Amino acid sequence: MTSDFAPFDATTEDIEARQVLRDGVPATMRSSLVAWIGDRVVDRRGWGQVRVLQDIENNCDITLNLGASTIQAGNTTRDSLHSLGDRDLLLTTHYLLSRQVFGNAGHADLEKVLTDGRSRWTIGKTSNDKWGLIARVPQGVQEAAETLIAQGGSAGQLLANAWAYVHDLNPDDSVAYWNAVKAVEAAALPALGITKPSATLNNVILTIERKDAAWRLPFLREHTEYPSKTVLLGMLKSLYRGQRDRHGSEAYSDVTHDEAIAAVLISVTLVGLFAGGLVMERDSETFV
């Protein structure tokens, strides 16, 4: 979601360009973001809260030029914040959110800054279940994932973990991918009646592609070359094969961030299909 404001003389191309999310801290958003942080680290008397600033320095590994003084003027504090690089400024915001400085009272104000600034970052729950900055995704995709997560169960929790790890300010792509695979396993294994304790995603694939199996999606009309069974197997095999950092794999290498995002999005679809009872053995004669 981005701001719905557009200049009065904006062209169609201008409006489309304003829908593109921006990384880092855009120059036009910097003052607003510094003001939000300043409201949380400068007290009502206009003094910087040195203890909070020291905590920021120590936890985020950044320098705010505090020196040995136990007091600091508010304008000096804001100047220090303004001089931070993009990542350090975002990291400071992330830290304050995670520590819930002044509770959640400032969330709406910060979200407005991020939305109006067309930032790719928004407020959400992180991999450690605390508030923080997470990557912004299209609203429909976010709602679909949240619906599945809210349904609970092991698949929902694993999907929540995958979503949090891949969209965190400091994403852990390998852990996100692992949780995405496990989420699909948790939803697919019981749906297919697989009870083997050590069963994995590979067992799911083998069960569906068995020659006499008729696992399909509930489409009454199917493409002759790409029936739903083939499409389902394609997603499962892509997810399974793409996990290059599996323990013991001969082709071991770290997965990329884009690979992890793709894996999590595929897992959202697959968990929805299996958990929703949409993958069933169906009589092939009912399909035309």
TANOR-V768572 format. One line per field, one symbol per residue. ss: DSSP state (~ for helix, > for strand, _ for the rest). psi: psi as a letter, one per 40 degrees, with the letter a starting at -180 (. if undefined). A space follows every 50 residues. Layout:
ss=???
psi=???
//
This chain:
ss=___________~~~~~~____>____~~~~~~~~~~~~~~~>____>>_~ ~~~~~~~~~~___________>>~~~~~~~~~___~~~~~~~~~~~~~__ ______~~~~~~~~~~__>_>>>>>_____>>>>>___~~~~~~~~~~~~ __~~~~~~~~~~~~~~~>____~~~~~~~~~~~~~~~~~~~_________ ~~~~~~~~~_____>>___________~~~~~~~~~~~~~~~________ ______~~~~~~~~~~~~~~~~~~~____>>__~~~__
psi=hiieihidehiddddddeehihiagideedddddddddeeehieeehhgd dddddddddefihefdaeieihidddddddddeiidddddddddddddef hfaededdddddddddefieiihihadefiiahihhiidddddddddddd eaidddddddddddddeidgigdddddddddddddddddddefhehdeia ddddddddehdeifhiifhehihddgiddddddddddddddegefihehd fhiiiidddddddddddddddddddefehihihdeeh.
//
